[in-house]
Amino acid sequence: MSSEGTIVGGRFRLDQPIGRGRAGIVWLAFDTRLFRTVAMKRMYLPVGAGDRAEQARAGAMQEGKDAARIEHPSAIKVFDVLPDGQDVWLVMEYIPSRSMATFLAEHGRLTPDQAAQLGIQLGNALIAIHAAGFVHRTLEPGTVLLADDGGVKLTDIGISGGGPHAAYVAPEVARGLPPTPAADVFSLGATLYTSVEGVPPFGEDGQSSERPAQNAGVLTAALRKMLRSDPTTRPTMADTVRSLNAITEGRETAFIPPTNPGIPPPPPPPFNPGLAPAAPPMPPSGPQFQQQLPVSAPGYSSAEETQRMQPVGQPTQYAPPPAPGAQPQAQAAWNLPVSKKTLITVAAILAAVLVGILVSELFFV
């Protein structure tokens, strides 16, 4: 019996249980050689002795090696498979997450859009698995992980230990035929059906009559095709992904909700005065005029009002109004407009002064 602190394979220290899969407990472990956190699971081995036990261990080792060949963003990465005494352990990447089964039990159903986006992610991972030459065989809500960062991860790829849940097994596999990619299409359809309806399509035993979908909405037609009893009439996994993409119309915003709902959104970042303010909107084309102030507005002369009516972009002279209660002060010379009349008046005054000086010189000298 494994316990906290146990060293597996002379290298991996079991720290604490973090979940339970079909084949047993999943452990959070520490790789003492590479100094990283991993997830580990002891693979299910049927009870037997002698040659049967050796064959079971060899089969489990091969399943682990097959799973390690899969490289896909929506599939849990298997780092290693190693024997430890009579046991065989899988060493996997650790992703903070919870199973879809746990999420649905705690928080209810998904929307059709969310389920379609989930199906796209899982379907693409299954296409990669089929391209590698084998099938998943045990796709169900318990083998779908919803990561804390909003991602989706498929686990237990190609692992037969423990047996799948009867509600998600394709009819032909339940009759004893070997699993095929078409069986994975059925299992995906049953999983997505459960995500929007809250219950499996054919009951918990997989043997009841099909329950008509009530909440699937736009997903209903695609689910019915995936759940056909005849595997030859089901769509391929690639066709299924295309159908789900058409349902979401290419949107990437309809996604799985966070696995830790109820957390309030983070507060907006504090104002940083060092950041440049947003650029003001560009004015529409054509001449634009500034707002005209009423003639009776205090603190503004008619000349200033005329200047404020000039088109935008023309230089204007502007003096702010005096503060309430303050004595009006003379405007600075550089703020007064200069006109021809003003220049003539000034020149006439200067001329009169000069003439007066000349007259006084003639009569009094």
Secondary structure, 3 states (H helix, E strand, C coil): CCCCCCEECCCEEEEEEEEEECCEEEEEEEECCCCEEEEEEECCCCCCCCHHHHHHHHHHHHHHHHHHCCCCCCECCEEEEEEECCEEEEEEECCCEEEHHHHHHHHCCCCHHHHHHHHHHHHHHHHHHHHCCCCCCCCCHHHEEEECCCCEEECCCCCCCCCCCHHHCCHHHHCCCCCCHHHHHHHHHHHHHHHHHCCCCCCCCCCCCCCCCCCCHHHHHHHHHHCCCCHHHCCCHHHHHHHHHHHHCCCCCCCCCCCCCCCCCCCCCCCCCCCCCCCCCCCCCCCCECCCCCCCCCCCCHHHHHHHCCECCCCCCCCCCCCCCCCCCCCCHHHCCCCHHHHHHHHHHHHHHHHHHHHHHHHHC
